[in-house]
Amino acid sequence: MIPGRSNLVDIDATLVHETDRAVLLDTGSARAWVPKSVVEDNGDGTWTLPEPMAVEKGLV
């Protein structure tokens, strides 16, 4: 579970690549590496992460 759930956002994204520490997500309009420690795969094509990080990475 991700701490501080109040500022979370769900994004539609495809997993492009994965390492031990991060995932490369593609939203169709942007691609960004996101640390695994702050992202959660919902198993339905959506990912949950803190909104500030999603904004910073250009995913929303």
PDB file with SEQRES, HELIX, SHEET and CRYST1 records, atoms N, CA, C and O in Angstrom:
SEQRES   1 A   60  MET ILE PRO GLY ARG SER ASN LEU VAL ASP ILE ASP ALA          
SEQRES   2 A   60  THR LEU VAL HIS GLU THR ASP ARG ALA VAL LEU LEU ASP          
SEQRES   3 A   60  THR GLY SER ALA ARG ALA TRP VAL PRO LYS SER VAL VAL          
SEQRES   4 A   60  GLU ASP ASN GLY ASP GLY THR TRP THR LEU PRO GLU PRO          
SEQRES   5 A   60  MET ALA VAL GLU LYS GLY LEU VAL                              
HELIX    1 AA1 ARG A    5  ASN A    7  5                                   3    
HELIX    2 AA2 LYS A   36  VAL A   38  5                                   3    
HELIX    3 AA3 GLU A   51  GLU A   56  1                                   6    
SHEET    1 AA1 3 LEU A   8  ASP A  12  0                                        
SHEET    2 AA1 3 THR A  46  PRO A  50 -1                                        
SHEET    3 AA1 3 GLU A  40  ASP A  41 -1                                        
SHEET    1 AA2 3 THR A  14  GLU A  18  0                                        
SHEET    2 AA2 3 ALA A  22  ASP A  26 -1                                        
SHEET    3 AA2 3 ARG A  31  PRO A  35 -1                                        
CRYST1    1.000    1.000    1.000  90.00  90.00  90.00 P 1           1          
ATOM      1  N   MET A   1       0.837  -1.185   0.000  1.00  0.00           N  
ATOM      2  CA  MET A   1       0.000   0.000   0.000  1.00  0.00           C  
ATOM      3  C   MET A   1       0.879   1.245   0.000  1.00  0.00           C  
ATOM      4  O   MET A   1       1.962   1.265   0.584  1.00  0.00           O  
ATOM      5  N   ILE A   2       0.393   2.262  -0.658  1.00  0.00           N  
ATOM      6  CA  ILE A   2       1.139   3.504  -0.787  1.00  0.00           C  
ATOM      7  C   ILE A   2       0.737   4.450   0.339  1.00  0.00           C  
ATOM      8  O   ILE A   2      -0.451   4.692   0.552  1.00  0.00           O  
ATOM      9  N   PRO A   3       1.727   4.989   1.065  1.00  0.00           N  
ATOM     10  CA  PRO A   3       1.383   5.937   2.131  1.00  0.00           C  
ATOM     11  C   PRO A   3       0.773   7.219   1.581  1.00  0.00           C  
ATOM     12  O   PRO A   3       1.035   7.587   0.436  1.00  0.00           O  
ATOM     13  N   GLY A   4      -0.023   7.890   2.370  1.00  0.00           N  
ATOM     14  CA  GLY A   4      -0.606   9.174   1.976  1.00  0.00           C  
ATOM     15  C   GLY A   4      -1.595   9.048   0.839  1.00  0.00           C  
ATOM     16  O   GLY A   4      -1.509   9.799  -0.133  1.00  0.00           O  
ATOM     17  N   ARG A   5      -2.521   8.129   0.930  1.00  0.00           N  
ATOM     18  CA  ARG A   5      -3.435   7.811  -0.159  1.00  0.00           C  
ATOM     19  C   ARG A   5      -4.313   8.989  -0.589  1.00  0.00           C  
ATOM     20  O   ARG A   5      -4.939   8.912  -1.646  1.00  0.00           O  
ATOM     21  N   SER A   6      -4.383  10.046   0.168  1.00  0.00           N  
ATOM     22  CA  SER A   6      -5.290  11.146  -0.147  1.00  0.00           C  
ATOM     23  C   SER A   6      -4.894  11.909  -1.406  1.00  0.00           C  
ATOM     24  O   SER A   6      -5.745  12.560  -2.011  1.00  0.00           O  
ATOM     25  N   ASN A   7      -3.625  11.850  -1.819  1.00  0.00           N  
ATOM     26  CA  ASN A   7      -3.198  12.599  -2.992  1.00  0.00           C  
ATOM     27  C   ASN A   7      -2.900  11.685  -4.172  1.00  0.00           C  
ATOM     28  O   ASN A   7      -2.065  12.013  -5.014  1.00  0.00           O  
ATOM     29  N   LEU A   8      -3.571  10.546  -4.241  1.00  0.00           N  
ATOM     30  CA  LEU A   8      -3.301   9.576  -5.293  1.00  0.00           C  
ATOM     31  C   LEU A   8      -4.180   9.811  -6.509  1.00  0.00           C  
ATOM     32  O   LEU A   8      -5.277  10.361  -6.414  1.00  0.00           O  
ATOM     33  N   VAL A   9      -3.665   9.378  -7.661  1.00  0.00           N  
ATOM     34  CA  VAL A   9      -4.404   9.473  -8.908  1.00  0.00           C  
ATOM     35  C   VAL A   9      -4.224   8.154  -9.657  1.00  0.00           C  
ATOM     36  O   VAL A   9      -3.163   7.532  -9.590  1.00  0.00           O  
ATOM     37  N   ASP A  10      -5.260   7.737 -10.363  1.00  0.00           N  
ATOM     38  CA  ASP A  10      -5.184   6.553 -11.219  1.00  0.00           C  
ATOM     39  C   ASP A  10      -4.973   7.016 -12.654  1.00  0.00           C  
ATOM     40  O   ASP A  10      -5.640   7.939 -13.122  1.00  0.00           O  
ATOM     41  N   ILE A  11      -4.038   6.367 -13.351  1.00  0.00           N  
ATOM     42  CA  ILE A  11      -3.800   6.688 -14.755  1.00  0.00           C  
ATOM     43  C   ILE A  11      -3.919   5.426 -15.580  1.00  0.00           C  
ATOM     44  O   ILE A  11      -3.595   4.337 -15.108  1.00  0.00           O  
ATOM     45  N   ASP A  12      -4.383   5.567 -16.814  1.00  0.00           N  
ATOM     46  CA  ASP A  12      -4.384   4.468 -17.773  1.00  0.00           C  
ATOM     47  C   ASP A  12      -3.014   4.450 -18.421  1.00  0.00           C  
ATOM     48  O   ASP A  12      -2.599   5.440 -19.023  1.00  0.00           O  
ATOM     49  N   ALA A  13      -2.303   3.328 -18.303  1.00  0.00           N  
ATOM     50  CA  ALA A  13      -0.960   3.257 -18.865  1.00  0.00           C  
ATOM     51  C   ALA A  13      -0.583   1.813 -19.151  1.00  0.00           C  
ATOM     52  O   ALA A  13      -1.094   0.880 -18.532  1.00  0.00           O  
ATOM     53  N   THR A  14       0.318   1.656 -20.099  1.00  0.00           N  
ATOM     54  CA  THR A  14       0.860   0.357 -20.469  1.00  0.00           C  
ATOM     55  C   THR A  14       2.266   0.233 -19.900  1.00  0.00           C  
ATOM     56  O   THR A  14       3.057   1.174 -19.969  1.00  0.00           O  
ATOM     57  N   LEU A  15       2.567  -0.917 -19.344  1.00  0.00           N  
ATOM     58  CA  LEU A  15       3.914  -1.194 -18.860  1.00  0.00           C  
ATOM     59  C   LEU A  15       4.807  -1.476 -20.058  1.00  0.00           C  
ATOM     60  O   LEU A  15       4.563  -2.421 -20.809  1.00  0.00           O  
ATOM     61  N   VAL A  16       5.842  -0.658 -20.238  1.00  0.00           N  
ATOM     62  CA  VAL A  16       6.763  -0.809 -21.358  1.00  0.00           C  
ATOM     63  C   VAL A  16       7.981  -1.631 -20.940  1.00  0.00           C  
ATOM     64  O   VAL A  16       8.430  -2.519 -21.664  1.00  0.00           O  
ATOM     65  N   HIS A  17       8.501  -1.315 -19.759  1.00  0.00           N  
ATOM     66  CA  HIS A  17       9.698  -1.993 -19.270  1.00  0.00           C  
ATOM     67  C   HIS A  17       9.700  -1.942 -17.754  1.00  0.00           C  
ATOM     68  O   HIS A  17       9.094  -1.060 -17.145  1.00  0.00           O  
ATOM     69  N   GLU A  18      10.394  -2.905 -17.151  1.00  0.00           N  
ATOM     70  CA  GLU A  18      10.444  -2.977 -15.697  1.00  0.00           C  
ATOM     71  C   GLU A  18      11.849  -3.368 -15.261  1.00  0.00           C  
ATOM     72  O   GLU A  18      12.475  -4.241 -15.862  1.00  0.00           O  
ATOM     73  N   THR A  19      12.337  -2.719 -14.218  1.00  0.00           N  
ATOM     74  CA  THR A  19      13.598  -3.090 -13.587  1.00  0.00           C  
ATOM     75  C   THR A  19      13.289  -3.471 -12.147  1.00  0.00           C  
ATOM     76  O   THR A  19      12.127  -3.492 -11.740  1.00  0.00           O  
ATOM     77  N   ASP A  20      14.313  -3.767 -11.388  1.00  0.00           N  
ATOM     78  CA  ASP A  20      14.105  -4.102  -9.979  1.00  0.00           C  
ATOM     79  C   ASP A  20      13.518  -2.937  -9.199  1.00  0.00           C  
ATOM     80  O   ASP A  20      12.831  -3.142  -8.198  1.00  0.00           O  
ATOM     81  N   ARG A  21      13.786  -1.707  -9.654  1.00  0.00           N  
ATOM     82  CA  ARG A  21      13.405  -0.542  -8.859  1.00  0.00           C  
ATOM     83  C   ARG A  21      12.387   0.388  -9.502  1.00  0.00           C  
ATOM     84  O   ARG A  21      11.868   1.281  -8.832  1.00  0.00           O  
ATOM     85  N   ALA A  22      12.088   0.201 -10.787  1.00  0.00           N  
ATOM     86  CA  ALA A  22      11.198   1.154 -11.462  1.00  0.00           C  
ATOM     87  C   ALA A  22      10.428   0.495 -12.603  1.00  0.00           C  
ATOM     88  O   ALA A  22      10.776  -0.588 -13.074  1.00  0.00           O  
ATOM     89  N   VAL A  23       9.366   1.186 -13.032  1.00  0.00           N  
ATOM     90  CA  VAL A  23       8.593   0.766 -14.202  1.00  0.00           C  
ATOM     91  C   VAL A  23       8.554   1.920 -15.195  1.00  0.00           C  
ATOM     92  O   VAL A  23       8.488   3.088 -14.809  1.00  0.00           O  
ATOM     93  N   LEU A  24       8.596   1.578 -16.473  1.00  0.00           N  
ATOM     94  CA  LEU A  24       8.452   2.569 -17.530  1.00  0.00           C  
ATOM     95  C   LEU A  24       7.013   2.477 -18.013  1.00  0.00           C  
ATOM     96  O   LEU A  24       6.605   1.458 -18.571  1.00  0.00           O  
ATOM     97  N   LEU A  25       6.242   3.541 -17.801  1.00  0.00           N  
ATOM     98  CA  LEU A  25       4.829   3.560 -18.152  1.00  0.00           C  
ATOM     99  C   LEU A  25       4.605   4.439 -19.377  1.00  0.00           C  
ATOM    100  O   LEU A  25       5.256   5.470 -19.551  1.00  0.00           O  
ATOM    101  N   ASP A  26       3.669   4.010 -20.223  1.00  0.00           N  
ATOM    102  CA  ASP A  26       3.306   4.760 -21.431  1.00  0.00           C  
ATOM    103  C   ASP A  26       1.809   5.023 -21.396  1.00  0.00           C  
ATOM    104  O   ASP A  26       1.006   4.091 -21.355  1.00  0.00           O  
ATOM    105  N   THR A  27       1.438   6.311 -21.413  1.00  0.00           N  
ATOM    106  CA  THR A  27       0.027   6.689 -21.379  1.00  0.00           C  
ATOM    107  C   THR A  27      -0.540   6.932 -22.778  1.00  0.00           C  
ATOM    108  O   THR A  27      -1.724   7.232 -22.931  1.00  0.00           O  
ATOM    109  N   GLY A  28       0.307   6.801 -23.789  1.00  0.00           N  
ATOM    110  CA  GLY A  28      -0.112   7.111 -25.144  1.00  0.00           C  
ATOM    111  C   GLY A  28       0.335   8.492 -25.564  1.00  0.00           C  
ATOM    112  O   GLY A  28       0.573   8.746 -26.745  1.00  0.00           O  
ATOM    113  N   SER A  29       0.447   9.386 -24.592  1.00  0.00           N  
ATOM    114  CA  SER A  29       0.935  10.734 -24.885  1.00  0.00           C  
ATOM    115  C   SER A  29       2.238  11.036 -24.158  1.00  0.00           C  
ATOM    116  O   SER A  29       2.896  12.036 -24.448  1.00  0.00           O  
ATOM    117  N   ALA A  30       2.612  10.178 -23.218  1.00  0.00           N  
ATOM    118  CA  ALA A  30       3.853  10.381 -22.464  1.00  0.00           C  
ATOM    119  C   ALA A  30       4.390   9.037 -21.989  1.00  0.00           C  
ATOM    120  O   ALA A  30       3.642   8.082 -21.778  1.00  0.00           O  
ATOM    121  N   ARG A  31       5.704   8.996 -21.827  1.00  0.00           N  
ATOM    122  CA  ARG A  31       6.387   7.845 -21.237  1.00  0.00           C  
ATOM    123  C   ARG A  31       7.238   8.352 -20.093  1.00  0.00           C  
ATOM    124  O   ARG A  31       7.879   9.397 -20.200  1.00  0.00           O  
ATOM    125  N   ALA A  32       7.244   7.604 -18.991  1.00  0.00           N  
ATOM    126  CA  ALA A  32       8.046   8.039 -17.856  1.00  0.00           C  
ATOM    127  C   ALA A  32       8.409   6.849 -16.977  1.00  0.00           C  
ATOM    128  O   ALA A  32       7.646   5.894 -16.829  1.00  0.00           O  
ATOM    129  N   TRP A  33       9.603   6.945 -16.399  1.00  0.00           N  
ATOM    130  CA  TRP A  33      10.036   5.988 -15.382  1.00  0.00           C  
ATOM    131  C   TRP A  33       9.459   6.414 -14.043  1.00  0.00           C  
ATOM    132  O   TRP A  33       9.524   7.585 -13.670  1.00  0.00           O  
ATOM    133  N   VAL A  34       8.891   5.447 -13.321  1.00  0.00           N  
ATOM    134  CA  VAL A  34       8.313   5.722 -12.006  1.00  0.00           C  
ATOM    135  C   VAL A  34       8.877   4.692 -11.023  1.00  0.00           C  
ATOM    136  O   VAL A  34       8.860   3.495 -11.312  1.00  0.00           O  
ATOM    137  N   PRO A  35       9.373   5.137  -9.872  1.00  0.00           N  
ATOM    138  CA  PRO A  35       9.880   4.183  -8.886  1.00  0.00           C  
ATOM    139  C   PRO A  35       8.783   3.236  -8.413  1.00  0.00           C  
ATOM    140  O   PRO A  35       7.653   3.655  -8.161  1.00  0.00           O  
ATOM    141  N   LYS A  36       9.129   1.956  -8.296  1.00  0.00           N  
ATOM    142  CA  LYS A  36       8.155   0.972  -7.825  1.00  0.00           C  
ATOM    143  C   LYS A  36       7.661   1.276  -6.418  1.00  0.00           C  
ATOM    144  O   LYS A  36       6.568   0.859  -6.034  1.00  0.00           O  
ATOM    145  N   SER A  37       8.465   2.001  -5.654  1.00  0.00           N  
ATOM    146  CA  SER A  37       8.103   2.297  -4.272  1.00  0.00           C  
ATOM    147  C   SER A  37       6.900   3.242  -4.173  1.00  0.00           C  
ATOM    148  O   SER A  37       6.295   3.358  -3.107  1.00  0.00           O  
ATOM    149  N   VAL A  38       6.549   3.916  -5.272  1.00  0.00           N  
ATOM    150  CA  VAL A  38       5.441   4.880  -5.214  1.00  0.00           C  
ATOM    151  C   VAL A  38       4.304   4.568  -6.178  1.00  0.00           C  
ATOM    152  O   VAL A  38       3.348   5.338  -6.266  1.00  0.00           O  
ATOM    153  N   VAL A  39       4.386   3.453  -6.906  1.00  0.00           N  
ATOM    154  CA  VAL A  39       3.355   3.133  -7.888  1.00  0.00           C  
ATOM    155  C   VAL A  39       2.768   1.763  -7.593  1.00  0.00           C  
ATOM    156  O   VAL A  39       3.447   0.869  -7.088  1.00  0.00           O  
ATOM    157  N   GLU A  40       1.495   1.623  -7.918  1.00  0.00           N  
ATOM    158  CA  GLU A  40       0.793   0.365  -7.690  1.00  0.00           C  
ATOM    159  C   GLU A  40       0.057  -0.041  -8.961  1.00  0.00           C  
ATOM    160  O   GLU A  40      -0.712   0.741  -9.520  1.00  0.00           O  
ATOM    161  N   ASP A  41       0.299  -1.277  -9.415  1.00  0.00           N  
ATOM    162  CA  ASP A  41      -0.388  -1.830 -10.584  1.00  0.00           C  
ATOM    163  C   ASP A  41      -1.746  -2.343 -10.126  1.00  0.00           C  
ATOM    164  O   ASP A  41      -1.823  -3.227  -9.274  1.00  0.00           O  
ATOM    165  N   ASN A  42      -2.813  -1.793 -10.690  1.00  0.00           N  
ATOM    166  CA  ASN A  42      -4.165  -2.205 -10.303  1.00  0.00           C  
ATOM    167  C   ASN A  42      -4.636  -3.452 -11.036  1.00  0.00           C  
ATOM    168  O   ASN A  42      -5.703  -3.987 -10.736  1.00  0.00           O  
ATOM    169  N   GLY A  43      -3.831  -3.921 -12.010  1.00  0.00           N  
ATOM    170  CA  GLY A  43      -4.157  -5.157 -12.709  1.00  0.00           C  
ATOM    171  C   GLY A  43      -5.219  -5.010 -13.785  1.00  0.00           C  
ATOM    172  O   GLY A  43      -5.630  -6.004 -14.383  1.00  0.00           O  
ATOM    173  N   ASP A  44      -5.672  -3.789 -14.044  1.00  0.00           N  
ATOM    174  CA  ASP A  44      -6.720  -3.576 -15.043  1.00  0.00           C  
ATOM    175  C   ASP A  44      -6.312  -2.527 -16.080  1.00  0.00           C  
ATOM    176  O   ASP A  44      -7.159  -1.925 -16.739  1.00  0.00           O  
ATOM    177  N   GLY A  45      -4.991  -2.319 -16.213  1.00  0.00           N  
ATOM    178  CA  GLY A  45      -4.514  -1.305 -17.155  1.00  0.00           C  
ATOM    179  C   GLY A  45      -4.390   0.070 -16.542  1.00  0.00           C  
ATOM    180  O   GLY A  45      -4.042   1.038 -17.217  1.00  0.00           O  
ATOM    181  N   THR A  46      -4.683   0.147 -15.236  1.00  0.00           N  
ATOM    182  CA  THR A  46      -4.503   1.425 -14.541  1.00  0.00           C  
ATOM    183  C   THR A  46      -3.429   1.268 -13.476  1.00  0.00           C  
ATOM    184  O   THR A  46      -3.170   0.176 -12.970  1.00  0.00           O  
ATOM    185  N   TRP A  47      -2.822   2.388 -13.161  1.00  0.00           N  
ATOM    186  CA  TRP A  47      -1.760   2.447 -12.162  1.00  0.00           C  
ATOM    187  C   TRP A  47      -2.095   3.577 -11.202  1.00  0.00           C  
ATOM    188  O   TRP A  47      -2.598   4.620 -11.621  1.00  0.00           O  
ATOM    189  N   THR A  48      -1.822   3.380  -9.926  1.00  0.00           N  
ATOM    190  CA  THR A  48      -2.058   4.393  -8.910  1.00  0.00           C  
ATOM    191  C   THR A  48      -0.714   4.934  -8.437  1.00  0.00           C  
ATOM    192  O   THR A  48       0.195   4.174  -8.100  1.00  0.00           O  
ATOM    193  N   LEU A  49      -0.607   6.258  -8.418  1.00  0.00           N  
ATOM    194  CA  LEU A  49       0.607   6.896  -7.930  1.00  0.00           C  
ATOM    195  C   LEU A  49       0.258   8.269  -7.377  1.00  0.00           C  
ATOM    196  O   LEU A  49      -0.826   8.789  -7.640  1.00  0.00           O  
ATOM    197  N   PRO A  50       1.170   8.855  -6.614  1.00  0.00           N  
ATOM    198  CA  PRO A  50       0.900  10.193  -6.073  1.00  0.00           C  
ATOM    199  C   PRO A  50       0.714  11.208  -7.195  1.00  0.00           C  
ATOM    200  O   PRO A  50       1.481  11.233  -8.158  1.00  0.00           O  
ATOM    201  N   GLU A  51      -0.305  12.035  -7.061  1.00  0.00           N  
ATOM    202  CA  GLU A  51      -0.604  13.023  -8.100  1.00  0.00           C  
ATOM    203  C   GLU A  51       0.577  13.947  -8.401  1.00  0.00           C  
ATOM    204  O   GLU A  51       0.837  14.223  -9.572  1.00  0.00           O  
ATOM    205  N   PRO A  52       1.306  14.439  -7.382  1.00  0.00           N  
ATOM    206  CA  PRO A  52       2.439  15.312  -7.703  1.00  0.00           C  
ATOM    207  C   PRO A  52       3.473  14.638  -8.598  1.00  0.00           C  
ATOM    208  O   PRO A  52       4.044  15.288  -9.474  1.00  0.00           O  
ATOM    209  N   MET A  53       3.725  13.340  -8.392  1.00  0.00           N  
ATOM    210  CA  MET A  53       4.684  12.633  -9.242  1.00  0.00           C  
ATOM    211  C   MET A  53       4.122  12.463 -10.648  1.00  0.00           C  
ATOM    212  O   MET A  53       4.850  12.619 -11.628  1.00  0.00           O  
ATOM    213  N   ALA A  54       2.839  12.145 -10.758  1.00  0.00           N  
ATOM    214  CA  ALA A  54       2.218  11.984 -12.071  1.00  0.00           C  
ATOM    215  C   ALA A  54       2.300  13.286 -12.874  1.00  0.00           C  
ATOM    216  O   ALA A  54       2.555  13.265 -14.078  1.00  0.00           O  
ATOM    217  N   VAL A  55       2.084  14.406 -12.203  1.00  0.00           N  
ATOM    218  CA  VAL A  55       2.179  15.708 -12.849  1.00  0.00           C  
ATOM    219  C   VAL A  55       3.622  15.996 -13.246  1.00  0.00           C  
ATOM    220  O   VAL A  55       3.890  16.413 -14.372  1.00  0.00           O  
ATOM    221  N   GLU A  56       4.550  15.773 -12.317  1.00  0.00           N  
ATOM    222  CA  GLU A  56       5.974  16.014 -12.567  1.00  0.00           C  
ATOM    223  C   GLU A  56       6.479  15.210 -13.765  1.00  0.00           C  
ATOM    224  O   GLU A  56       7.286  15.701 -14.554  1.00  0.00           O  
ATOM    225  N   LYS A  57       6.002  13.979 -13.894  1.00  0.00           N  
ATOM    226  CA  LYS A  57       6.454  13.087 -14.971  1.00  0.00           C  
ATOM    227  C   LYS A  57       5.683  13.295 -16.266  1.00  0.00           C  
ATOM    228  O   LYS A  57       6.013  12.684 -17.282  1.00  0.00           O  
ATOM    229  N   GLY A  58       4.649  14.155 -16.248  1.00  0.00           N  
ATOM    230  CA  GLY A  58       3.869  14.423 -17.438  1.00  0.00           C  
ATOM    231  C   GLY A  58       2.875  13.329 -17.781  1.00  0.00           C  
ATOM    232  O   GLY A  58       2.458  13.211 -18.933  1.00  0.00           O  
ATOM    233  N   LEU A  59       2.494  12.534 -16.804  1.00  0.00           N  
ATOM    234  CA  LEU A  59       1.581  11.413 -17.049  1.00  0.00           C  
ATOM    235  C   LEU A  59       0.117  11.811 -16.943  1.00  0.00           C  
ATOM    236  O   LEU A  59      -0.759  11.046 -17.347  1.00  0.00           O  
ATOM    237  N   VAL A  60      -0.162  12.985 -16.413  1.00  0.00           N  
ATOM    238  CA  VAL A  60      -1.531  13.499 -16.358  1.00  0.00           C  
ATOM    239  C   VAL A  60      -1.572  14.905 -16.916  1.00  0.00           C  
ATOM    240  O   VAL A  60      -2.638  15.521 -16.959  1.00  0.00           O  
TER     241      VAL A  60                                                      
END                                                                             
